[in-house]
Amino acid sequence: MLLAGCGSGKEEGVVYFRFANSPTALSLVRIAEELGYWDNAGVRPEYVGPATAVPAVQLLDQGKIDIATGMFNNDIDGKVKGFKFTAIASSMLDLPKEPHMAYFTKAGSNITKDNLKALEGKTVGVNGFNSCVDLVIKRYLKNNGVDVTRVNFLELKAELIAPAIERGEVDLGVFHPPLVGVLLSKPDKFTQAFTSYDDWGPLGGQAPYVASNAWLQKNPQAAREFVGIIAKTANWANAHPRESAEIAGKTTGYPVEQTTNWHYAPNALLDKASLQLWWDLVEEVGSPLPGSEHLKPEDIATNAFNPYAKSADLLESQDHNTVILDQEQNDRVLKTKLVDIQGVEE
């Protein structure tokens, strides 16, 4: 079920994109709104409620939304199923002090980074299966000698996991920002045992922005402006971690003085390495769909709509994207095999 859209009346001459939005989820789209980046833009968001049963990539294919963001393994599955969408902008990465996910226990627990075997026979709380919260912890435990079949994984809403830890119903919980900061602010109740950086390092966490091919074909220039604003917002957030965390708290309803934010890929440029990581992750501890092994990042993602890209090609890795760009590197939408746009030159 997809909830109805919300927002003020539409302005003539502006291209709107229906954005699948969860009220408690972080989003560069919403941070950009707080910064006023959409105010005078020729493209603006129209927020619609999150998909509760149908994957976002399927809703893109059905024309019910225009842009979404989510874990890349869902994008891989969507391509296998033939859904027509394209990844057009990068999202978060992973840093030791700004992790994609953090793992918390009740204060005083004997479950630590150096004592992971203590999780056998215990319960791990996750807010979804076959996603980053589920796959990364399973691989990390498996690679550190834990018999994952002896660990109980319990699915709960993100906001219910911390109370379950306090009550002793969950022994370790998986959390994203902004909740990571909220739990860090309560050391008398919770202890951070380790983070996702310990498993997948700096390239982990990619949840690129994906758009329906139909919307991209109809609105290529608006798509380019969208990616430019996402890039500008990502660069601002990285340069202002405290302020961006406060905005994250404001937009998600958590205490602003306690929240944390993600670190984002500079310039919203997409790369092969951080996307390829998802094939490896799903193959090791997930359930890859038959046919996914024939796909590669270039079959799903492109930099063709990024004004800071010198070509539509994906970067080899984020090691090639360490300088913040304040000048556009192209003046048009670039040609890509993923979306057929009339009039686009090589």
N, C-alpha and C positions, 0 to 999 in steps of 0.2 A: 504494500500500500504506500502510495506517495501522497504526502500531505499537500494541501493547497499552497500556492505561492503567497507571498506577502510583500508589502512595501508600498511606497507612494505611487501616485500616478506616473505613467510613462511620459517621457519628453520626446516630442517629435524630432526625428533626425538622429536619434541615438539608437544604437544597436544594443539590445538587451540579451543577456544570456541567462538561461535558467540554471541556477547553481544548486546542486544537492547539498544541503547544509544541515548539520546537526548542531543544535544550540550549545552543546557542551564540548564540541570538537574545535581544535585550533584550525585556523584557516588564514592564509595570506590574503585571501579575498576580503575577509572581514577586517584584517589589520589595515589593508589598503583603504578601506572605507573610513576607519578611524583616523587615518592620516589625511583624508580628503583627496586621495588620488583619483577616485572615480568622479568627483564632483564636476569637473569640466571635460571629462573624457567623452569620446564618441562611442564608448562601449561601457556598459554598466551591468551590475548583477541584479537579477531578480531571484530572490531566495525562495526555494521550495523545500519542503520538509524532507528529511532523510528517507531513503528507501528502507523499509523495515523487513521486506521479504525478498525483494527482487534486486539482484546485483546492479550497481550503478552502470556498468558497461552495457547491460541489457537495456536499461532505461535510455541510455544514449542511443542505442541502435533503434529503439522503438520511437525515438523522437519525443520522449516525455521530458527529458532534460537536455541541456546543451553542453555543460561542462561539469566535471566532477573530479575528485581526487581520492585516491585510495591505494592500497597496497598493490604492487606490480604483479603479484601472482594472480590476482583477479583479472588483470589486463591480459595476461598470458592465456588464461582460461577462456576469456572472452574472444580472443582472436581464434583460438581453436574452434570455438562454436560458430565462427563466422560473423560475429558482430562487427559493425562498421564504425570504428572510432579510431582516433590517433592520439598518442601522447605528445604534447606540444611544449610542456614546460616542466622543469625539474622542481623538486621540493626539498624535503629535509635530508640532511646527512646525519652523522653521528660523531660526537666529540666526547671525551671523558667527562668534561664539566657541563656539557649540554647534550645528554644522551637522548637517543630516540625513545628508549624505554629504560626503566629502572625497576629493580626487584626488591621488594620490602618484606620483612618478617616482623613479627611482634618483638618489641624490645626485650632483650634477654634470651632470645631464641638461640639454640645451638646450631642452627642452619646458617652457615657462612660460606664465603667463596672458597675457603679451604676445607670445608666439611660438607660438601654437597651430597655425600652418601646419606646424610641424615634426612634427606628428603624422601628416601625410599619408605613407602608405607604412609606417606603424608599427602597433603592436598595442596595443589597449586591453583590459585584463582586466576582465570583469564576471562576477558570479555568477548571472546569469539574464537572459534576453531578455524584452522586452515588460514591463519593470518599471521602477522608478525608476532602478536602476543603469544601465539601458540607454537609456531614453528621455531622461532629463535631460541626460546627457552628449552625446547626439546632437544635441539641440536647441541646446545651448550652443555646440557646435562649429559647427553649421550657421549660427547667428546671428552667428558671429565669423569667417565667411569660409572655413571649412575645408570641403573637398570630402569629405563623410562617406563617399562611395562608395570613396574611396581609403584609408580607415582600416579595418584588420582588427579586428573585435570577437571576442574569444576568450572562451568561457564556461568558467569554472573555479570550483571551490568557493572560498568567500571566504577560507578559511585558506590556500589554495594560491597566491593571487595575489601576495602579498608575496615569497615565495621565488622565484616566476617573474620578478619584477622584478629581484631580486638576480642571478639567472642570466642576465638579458638577454633572456629569452623574451617578456617583456611590457614595454612602454615606459611605460605609464601604467595605474594600477589604480584602481578605484572601491571605496571602503570606507565602511562604516557604523561608528558606535560599536558595541561598545567598541574595535574594531580601530584606529579613528582615533587614539585616545590611545596605543596601543601603537606605532604607526608614528611619531607625533610624538616619542616618547621615544628614537628612534634617528636623530637628524639626520645621523649619519655614514653612514647607509645609505639613508635616504629623505628626500625633500623634498616638502612639501605645495605643489602648484602652484596650486590654487584649490579652491573648495567649491561645493556645490549652491546656496548662498545667492546666488552670483554669477549663477545662471540664474533661479531662481524666487522669490528674495526671501524675506520672512518667512512667507509663507503656504504654502510648499512642504512636502511631506513627509507630508501626512495619510494615515494608515493606520488608519482608525477601527475600533473594536471592533464586530463584526457578530455577530448571534445568529440562530439559526433561528427562524422565526415560530412553529413548533410549540412550542418551549421557552418563548418569550415568552408565548404564549397560556396555557400551563399554569402558568407561574411569574412573573406580572407583578410581584409585590411583590419577589421575589428578584432580578429583573432591575433593579428600581429600586435595591435595596441594592447590587447589583454596580456599577452606574454611580456610585453615591455613593462607594464605596470606590476606584474608579478615579480619580474626581475628587480625592479626598483624597490619594491617592498621587501624582498628577500635581502637585498644588500643593506637596506636601512635596518632591518631587524638584527642582522649580524653585527652591525656597527653599534647598535643600541640594545644590548641584551636585556638590561634592566627595564628600560622603557617598553620594549616589545613584550616582555613578560607581564608587565602591568596591563598592557592592552589585552593580552591573552586572558588575563584574569577578568577584566571588564567584559569581554565579549563572551566568556563562557560562564560567568556567574560565580567564579571562585574568588576568595579574598585576594586582592591585587598584591598585597604585601607578601603573600606566600607563594605565588605561582612562578612557574618557570616556562620557558619557551624552547622551541627547537632551534638548531642551527641549520641554515638552509644553503643549498648549493648556490654559489655566487652566480649572478647574472642569469639565473634560471636555465642555464645551459645543461642539456642532457648529455650523458656519457654512456658508453657501453659497459664499463666495468661494474658500476653500481646497479645496473639493470640485470646484467648477466648473473649477478650474485643470487637473484631470485630463482633461476633455474636450478642452481646448485642446492639451494636451501630446500626447495620443494622435493627435489630428487632424493635428498638425504633423509628427510623426516616427514615429508608430506605425501600427497597422492596426486602426482602429475597426471593430467589428462592425456590419453593417447594422442599423439600428433604434436604435443608441445615441444618434443625434442627436435622437431624440424624447424622450429621458429628461432629467431635470434632478435636482439634488441632493435636492429634496423627494420624489422618487419612490423614494429609497433610504434616506434618513437622517431621523431625528427626535430631538428632545430630550424626547420624552414620558416617558422613563424616568429622566430626570435630576432628582434632587431640588433641584438648584440652578438649574433652568430656571423662568422665569415663564410659559412657554407651551411647547407641543410644537413650535412653529415653529423652524426654523433661524435662527440669527443671520445678519444680512447679511454680516458679516465678523468676524474676531477683533479688529478695532478696537473692537468693542462688548463686548469681554470682557477687560478689562485689570485688573479688581479681583478679588482673591482673596476668594471668599465663604466665610464660616465659619458661616453660618446657612442652613438649607434655605429655598428660595423657594416650595415647594409641599408639600402633605401627602399626595399620592397620585399614582398613575400617571395621566398626562394622556391625553386622547383623541387618537388618531392614525388616519388613514385607512390607514396601512401595516400595522397589526396589529389584527385584530378581537378585542377583549377584552371579554367580557361584564361589564356592571355599571359600566363606566367612564363617567363623566359628562363633559360638556363643561367 
